[in-house]
């Protein structure tokens, strides 16, 4: 039981307490005949802790949630003090296992003191039943553990002292010795007292080594020597030294200086301090960046001795097929199923041999933010083209057929010597050609690559991106290889070339004009085609014919001599460049000459003598931009061409003028000048009605 008599301060009370305790023990022994089994009076112990406090045969643990109380040895007693944060503080005091074999009538007593309002700690004992100071062991129990549980209010304390476990000897206990290795010999330093032999114990006490990990342990040995360990040199029981702890004994270690360049590499060689230059291998391809290096003895992580990496950010194993760079591929052709054109097409020309498995993405109106793709709009097209098994040779134009159709996949074609793509004159559908890979739509959108498409990209994905098709972060999109971009507003929606291989200072979109092109022409026609370096405009509308495009090696966008930026090409044989006539205009809506010149920018304000004009689909075109405007042929199949807006302008035509059955030519108050030195014709197509007013002039010179 727990004695809760209050303590008095002072030497007299302390001595009285000691004498009373001694007298109590003596009387108890005399009256009951019991013997002390185990006791703890904390004599000689010290310490303080808010977590765990350990004594010579006990351990105490703070168990309060939140702020902790303080456990300490104070005035040769265990003391638990609560602070001012929590309402209640708890801890447990637990004895080491106590041998109770051979004892009956076991009792427990202790002393506890504390602040007013505090209660005695609760008591429990393992392997039996404890009640009011008496303990009844379970059958066969040979040990028990005593536990005191404290619970006190804030700023209160409670002590524990003079713990005594007594009992009546029911037999004469025998000392037994632990036999942990099962060799029949007991460890003289590990004992227990019991009337009968406990499991794992023997009567023998002569085992000098029961540690099976000892280097000299041998369960079958009769030597019974003390346990030994290997020294630094691996000698059992030896005294060798390994000053640098590298596992090599110093009598064989020729280099013990850990700063040496060859340290650990060859422990039998003398120390060497010769350093090497290492180069960063950021892409993990085994090739080092010659611009990033460090000098070190040992190879730093992420560095190699090689310094021949020409593209330090590129690991070829991250991509399938041929690695492409800006200038290796360009858009070269697009058409919309409009005004007689049977299908939708998009074409690109490669200027490098491409291996099987190479993948390209052609996307329209998908914004590049500078480090990742933005959100796809509902109409954006995302098309993946995969090169055929035989690859594609340099100079080939690849055309994707019927890209606006509902199926998710389709065929790509290119010219074959025996089966060329047939591009009929006039508005016609392409036919013929050999298979040149496949394509598939990866979005539900079917946005064209002409008309009102602000910009379009071609890029090469890495394998992970192409497999997972997840995007939208710099980590996911950072390995994409952007190759070219074109459109009539490259900066639309914040689209930019920043963070790509074509980054530059041109246009408003931070792109390099060698690999990008911006012109309002892309906003006006149902079809466009690459015009080559000899053209005023590299791209022009080509609604009257779908022709093959051939781009020579070394092609790039450029602005020579201040001219409108064009593709430049080193192709000298223009028979290889069957492009549409220079400056061809085809309109899809009502327009004015001034609007074409200063808005979309298809024509110069004054025109030129090579400019052909076609007005169809009921369009009305009015010349209102300059005092004199030059052109070549004028064809009005359906609609009206007004050569003057009433301000007396002059239209200088160097070619012929022809009207369709529903076309009209209005000269207004201006003058029509036939400016060619060769024969020119005017065909009003009014044979059935000579009085028709579909062709009207005021002045003709």
Beta strands, then each sheet from edge to edge (+ up, - down):
strand 1: 2-3
strand 2: 35-40
strand 3: 48-49
strand 4: 52-54
strand 5: 58-62
strand 6: 70-73
strand 7: 78-81
strand 8: 88-95
strand 9: 98-99
strand 10: 103-111
strand 11: 122-125
strand 12: 128-131
strand 13: 134-137
strand 14: 143-144
strand 15: 146-153
strand 16: 157-169
strand 17: 174-178
strand 18: 187-194
strand 19: 201-202
strand 20: 276-280
strand 21: 293-296
strand 22: 303-304
strand 23: 329-335
strand 24: 345-350
strand 25: 359-364
strand 26: 381-386
strand 27: 397-401
strand 28: 409-414
strand 29: 421-422
strand 30: 431-432
strand 31: 434-441
strand 32: 456-460
strand 33: 481-487
strand 34: 503-506
strand 35: 511-511
strand 36: 516-518
strand 37: 527-530
strand 38: 539-541
strand 39: 556-558
strand 40: 566-568
strand 41: 585-586
strand 42: 591-592
strand 43: 613-615
strand 44: 619-622
strand 45: 628-631
strand 46: 634-642
strand 47: 650-653
strand 48: 657-666
strand 49: 671-674
strand 50: 682-683
strand 51: 695-696
strand 52: 699-700
sheet 1: 1+ 10+ 13- 12+
sheet 2: 1+ 10+ 16- 2+
sheet 3: 1+ 10+ 16- 7+ 6- 3+
sheet 4: 4+ 5- 8+ 15- 11+
sheet 5: 9+ 14-
sheet 6: 18+ 17- 19+
sheet 7: 21+ 20- 22+
sheet 8: 36+ 33+ 32- 25+ 26- 31+ 28- 27+ 24- 23+ 37- 38+
sheet 9: 29+ 30-
sheet 10: 34+ 35-
sheet 11: 39+ 40-
sheet 12: 41+ 43+ 46+ 44+ 42+
sheet 13: 41+ 43+ 46+ 48+ 50+
sheet 14: 41+ 43+ 46+ 48+ 51+
sheet 15: 45+ 47+ 49+ 52+
end
